[in-house]
Amino acid sequence: MNKFFKFSLAAWVLAGFATGCSPEPTEQAASEEPAATVSDPVAVIDTNPLRNAYFGDLHVHTQLSFDAYLFGTRRTPDDAYEFAKGAAIEHVSGFSMQMKKPLDFLGVADHAFLLGMMSTVADPDSAYGEHEIAEAVRGATDAAGSGAAFGAVLGYLGRIAGEGKEIDLDDRDVMRSAWQEIVEAAERHNDPGNFTAFIGYEYTSSGPESQNLHRNVMFRGSEHPNLPFSRFDSLNPEDLWVWMDNQRAQGMDVLAIPHNSNGSDGWMFQTTNWAGEPIDAAYAELRMRNEPLVENTQVKGTSDTHPMLSPNDEWADFEIMPFRIASQLSSQAPGSYTRDAYLRGLLMEEADGINPYKFGVIGSSDTHNAAGSFEEDNYWSKTGLLDIDPFRRGSVPLPTSSPDEPEYGDPASQYWGASGLAGVWAESNTRASIFDAFRRKETFSTSGPHIKVRFFAGYEINESLLSADNNIELAYAAGVPMGSDLSRETEGAPHFFLWAARDADSVALQRLQIIKGWIEDGEPMEAVIDVACSDGGEVDAETQRCPDNGAGVDLNTCATTSGSGAGELMTVWQDPNFDPELRAFYYLRVLENPKCRWSTWDAIRAGVAPRPDMHTTIQDRAWSSPIWYRP
């Protein structure tokens, strides 16, 4: 393996360590302690009953995450919040990271597993200063040292697991101190009405062969437990949900958001529980109570759908990461993507009247630099020292290769992308209002741009909304928003109201699409239907596709076609194939015009041709949460 990439596999973040690394599921000590409580300050906040769009990131790692620390990151939760509010912060390699515009909310989600431990291990005067991994951890100051440190930690954990021993780095005092640092930073930066900072963390579980089962856990307010529930307590997500129920019983509402289902090898959306038994009503209720949302796009790929699952969807091959997390093993598509999960849920509902997969969607970054990289032309990837150089992320030839015969590395980060963001419709920019939007699933996701999306369905919605000044007020009165159920009211078909607005700092919009899924004769079915076209185009009745709007990209400069695309698209649509007897879901997908992918920007800046086996352009997009039709 090339010397530059001998540790690239380790950089896949986060290792799906063998199950032997953790003890058998136990009741967490923290659940026996009284909850630490801090009251939110009382403030008068302007509210909008028709709700505003807010954009945020609920998946940010700082130096308190063991892997981020090993990647060289030394940015704190405070730094992460300052970045989210629009400030520039410094990358470990020395350059300045800053977005084109700030976010509205942020949740730091450091790994509860080994929380805060690496800086303690690196301290020669600490109780762990002479630990077998300490010297390697202290050496994580350049790319080689960072890779070696990560390899050393993984090797240590794997050996301990193989020997059946308990990990001697499970120091709850260190974890408690780091957790308090996260809590205090969120309290400092939470500014009701202006910026929302959520208290949260990542629960990092996995199957025995790197099947990703990670979740981000977010609390509604200032109330929080004294310790987070981690994989040291149990690898079984069902135990996490029971713990969350216990927190809720103590007055702390909390939700978990699964991510990287694309790397779960089918484990994220199974038809059985952890014990391998068929899913029942109790499981479905427990899961939906605690996991109303799923993160369907982030730096390690997009989990909406896969070409193997949706062969008739021309846009399914979008930022696909084909492997499990921290592994060269392939990840099977069934059970790993959200559209497939929606269909599985309908099948279970058809057969048994239960559905554990009626979730909304958000995006987030999963940055390990304390700063999400959302923009194709302003991209710094994910893993600190390990992938900051373009050749280390596979987009330009290796420095040792010949210009005539370019040789590329094969790191995991070649599959990564500048994604993603969480969007919500909430009355105000406050913890309570945004969290309540999470609960009711009035959420959407984007692959990076600040695209706004609205989606309603109802039997009283009609085309008069398109010309009404108060169309959103009418839509709420006449129907239900994204994330909702629509019950059968008449024999006729409901209408859908769809609207999207572009990000002024990105390219224009190309089309609006409906994604429909249903069960027919016991078989899952899906359809992708264009419903609104830019540039005056009309949907072809036979192909259900918009005409080409002529948008293109100059791959020599990344200049995009001027004058094509729309700033706003809006329509009212009725399903011509609606069957009132069949359960179905519908969600909205918005596509931008094409533009250069980050890897093409890397190549242009390096003065080389784009790597031939990478996509040169990208059509960034947004997805609404579904509306479920119930006969």
Secondary structure as UniProt FT lines:
FT   HELIX           3..5
FT   TURN            6..8
FT   HELIX           9..12
FT   HELIX           19..21
FT   HELIX           29..32
FT   TURN            49..50
FT   STRAND          52..60
FT   TURN            63..64
FT   HELIX           66..70
FT   TURN            71..72
FT   HELIX           77..84
FT   TURN            85..86
FT   STRAND          89..90
FT   TURN            92..93
FT   STRAND          96..97
FT   STRAND          105..108
FT   TURN            113..116
FT   HELIX           117..122
FT   TURN            124..125
FT   TURN            127..130
FT   TURN            132..133
FT   HELIX           134..138
FT   TURN            139..141
FT   HELIX           143..162
FT   TURN            163..164
FT   TURN            168..169
FT   HELIX           172..189
FT   TURN            192..194
FT   STRAND          195..198
FT   STRAND          200..203
FT   TURN            208..209
FT   STRAND          215..219
FT   TURN            231..233
FT   HELIX           237..249
FT   TURN            250..251
FT   STRAND          254..258
FT   HELIX           261..263
FT   TURN            265..266
FT   TURN            268..269
FT   TURN            274..275
FT   HELIX           281..290
FT   STRAND          293..298
FT   TURN            299..300
FT   STRAND          301..302
FT   TURN            307..309
FT   TURN            311..312
FT   TURN            314..315
FT   TURN            325..326
FT   TURN            334..335
FT   HELIX           338..352
FT   STRAND          360..363
FT   TURN            376..377
FT   HELIX           384..386
FT   HELIX           390..393
FT   TURN            399..400
FT   HELIX           412..415
FT   STRAND          421..426
FT   HELIX           431..440
FT   STRAND          443..446
FT   STRAND          452..458
FT   HELIX           463..466
FT   TURN            469..470
FT   HELIX           471..478
FT   STRAND          480..481
FT   TURN            482..483
FT   STRAND          485..487
FT   STRAND          495..501
FT   TURN            504..505
FT   STRAND          509..520
FT   TURN            521..522
FT   STRAND          523..533
FT   TURN            535..536
FT   TURN            541..543
FT   STRAND          553..554
FT   TURN            555..558
FT   STRAND          559..560
FT   TURN            562..563
FT   STRAND          568..574
FT   TURN            576..577
FT   TURN            580..581
FT   STRAND          584..592
FT   STRAND          595..596
FT   HELIX           598..606
FT   TURN            612..613
FT   STRAND          617..618
FT   STRAND          621..624
FT   STRAND          627..630
//
